[in-house]
Amino acid sequence: MENNKNKVLKLSTAGNVDDGKSTLIGRLLHDTNSLPKDKLDAIKQSSKQKGYDYLDFSLATDGLVAEREQGITIDVAHIYFSTPNRSYIIADTPGHVEYTRNMVTGASTSQVSVILIDARKGVTEQTKRHFFINNLLQTKDIIVAVNKMDLIDYNQEKYQDIINDFKALAAQVNYKKSNITYIPISALHGDNVVNTSPQMKWYQAETLLSYLENLQPKNNTTSASARFQVQTVIRPKTEEFHDFRGFAGKLKGGELNVGDPVTILPSGKTSSIKTISFFNQAYSSASAGSAITISLHDEVNVSRGDLIVKSDQLPKSAKNIKANICWMDNQALTATSTYFLQHGVKRVKAKVKNILHKISIDNFSQIETSDALTMNEFGNIEIQLAQPLHYDTYAENKENGAFILIDAKTNTTAGVGFIA
């Protein structure tokens, strides 16, 4: 096993209502000894009061009162736990159709998605919807967990029928680089979640946790071009650092090295990297995901929101872009609507020129004529910007290829987009 100690794995769960997402997470917490004693005692007491002859682990994650009362997940709950091998952050996302936007939010920052399927129901419309979203987000690793195997007597043939249906679904999509793994489980009884199931000796592969422990997530940021957007300009003006002028931010893709020739956008000015540091520690290079401060050899004007890139790796630049979008606002998106487009820390005025087509997330088809997108709908749109945007496509660099649209009047997040 490759050592993953101290490596954080971010995963999201998805599935129909009552497919057992919260129960699965509760089981993971319980079987890895990650539940605090008071939480476990509360679960035991509540399960007893309800007359259950088992522990209702879903109570471990449903934090809102409305969730506990209805037995459903509404908000995106983030759960943290660790094993001796690695740390985990789980985004427990809602299963309801009306909370599709919440699922997009949870899955967008995850490296792995666990899609649950009720073994009694098989692949449903909501299964298709959740797979479509992960496909749109280009999730590299997807685990299809066929849950409630105990309710079909751990039948291998029925399990295989579900897998065949899902494989047929996966064959329909455009993005085919996802690594899809299939695991039969019973979250309620713990079969193949943390421990191997004695009920399914026909399944010889890894349990869910074992798979996660060994997983080396695929990530396109390391192979992407270096993109460093300035979050803040640092001028200490102290005696020791009287002339220091540094630029702090997060490296989104690739690698930067001391001495690299760089170009500052949008000005187009050029320089080279003088230093790379994190607090008071100096480095000769930095890789994707690093929060760093860099300084340049030349006194060039750099401001918050500017993009620093290697001079031989310039991004695309345009005032008109096309993007897939998930609409999140009560107010429908229509052509000629105006918003602020937030691209990292840079914000520009934007106007929706055209809704090119709506995307059916039930069967992956395009609906060519559409005047509007309503909440939780997906579409492909054309946007006109007041200033050029320096970007990569979402396929090339997720962080530099994604944006949000903000309602200028209410300042609410109206939609999330993925540049095509």
PyMOL commands that set and color helices and strands:
alter all, ss='L'
color gray80, all
select helices_A, chain A and resi 21-31+37-49+57-60+65-70+97-108+125-136+149-152+156-170+208-214
alter helices_A, ss='H'
color red, helices_A
select strands_A, chain A and resi 8-14+77-82+87-92+112-118+141-147+179-184+227-234+246-251+255-257+261-265+269-278+281-283+285-287+291-296+307-310+316-327+333-334+338-343+346-359+366-367+372-373+378-391+402-406+413-419
alter strands_A, ss='S'
color yellow, strands_A
deselect
rebuild
show_as cartoon
